[in-house]
Amino acid sequence: MSSYPKIKSVIPDEKKHLIVTFSNGVQKWYDCSPLLDSPVFSPLQDEWLFKAVQVDSGGYGISWNEEIDLSESELWENGHAYPASDK
């Protein structure tokens, strides 16, 4: 099993992107907009909920509430280098 760096912080932006800082100092941005068509993630269309994202205890993921979360591996593997000029 691969080991991924833990998440230190997460910042949501108005374009449904997340800026994630990992324990190794790497920052990545993650586009949540493709997820919004899924019933599980559709509540994140509400700006107030999207902005309520928090790092889970231990840095193993992020969550918005008890039902909506993403793992550190998802954010690491599918995140893009930040800052990036093409986002």
C-alpha positions in Angstrom: 0.0 0.0 0.0 1.3 3.4 -0.9 1.8 6.0 1.7 0.6 9.5 1.0 1.6 12.7 2.8 -1.0 13.9 5.3 -3.0 17.1 4.7 -2.0 20.1 6.8 -4.6 22.6 5.4 -7.3 23.1 2.8 -8.6 26.4 1.4 -11.8 26.4 -0.8 -12.2 29.0 -3.6 -15.2 30.4 -5.5 -14.6 28.1 -8.5 -15.2 24.9 -6.5 -11.4 24.3 -6.3 -9.5 23.3 -3.2 -6.0 24.4 -2.5 -4.5 21.6 -0.4 -1.2 21.8 1.6 0.4 18.5 2.5 2.8 17.6 5.3 5.7 17.5 2.9 5.1 21.2 1.9 3.6 20.4 -1.5 0.6 22.4 -2.5 -2.0 21.1 -5.0 -5.3 22.3 -6.3 -8.2 20.0 -6.8 -11.2 20.7 -9.0 -14.4 19.6 -7.2 -16.8 20.7 -10.0 -16.9 17.3 -11.8 -18.0 15.7 -8.5 -21.1 17.9 -8.2 -23.2 15.8 -10.5 -22.9 12.9 -8.1 -25.8 12.6 -5.6 -23.3 12.3 -2.7 -21.4 15.5 -3.6 -24.3 17.6 -5.1 -24.9 19.4 -1.7 -21.5 21.1 -2.3 -23.2 23.3 -4.9 -24.3 25.4 -2.0 -21.5 27.9 -1.4 -21.8 27.9 2.4 -21.3 24.1 2.6 -18.4 24.1 0.1 -16.6 26.7 2.2 -17.1 24.7 5.4 -14.5 22.1 4.4 -12.1 21.0 7.1 -9.1 18.8 7.5 -9.9 15.5 9.2 -8.1 14.6 12.4 -4.7 13.2 11.6 -4.7 14.7 8.1 -6.0 11.5 6.4 -8.6 13.4 4.4 -11.0 16.4 4.3 -14.7 16.6 5.0 -17.6 18.9 4.8 -20.0 16.9 7.0 -20.5 13.3 8.1 -21.5 12.2 4.6 -19.1 14.1 2.3 -15.4 13.6 2.4 -12.3 13.0 0.2 -9.2 11.1 1.2 -5.6 12.3 1.1 -4.8 9.8 -1.6 -7.5 11.2 -3.9 -6.3 14.7 -3.4 -2.7 13.8 -3.9 -3.2 11.5 -6.9 -5.7 13.8 -8.8 -4.6 17.2 -7.6 -2.6 19.5 -9.8 0.5 21.4 -9.1 -0.1 24.7 -7.4 0.3 27.5 -8.3 -0.6 26.7 -11.9 -1.3 29.3 -14.6 -3.9 27.1 -16.4 -6.4 26.6 -13.7 
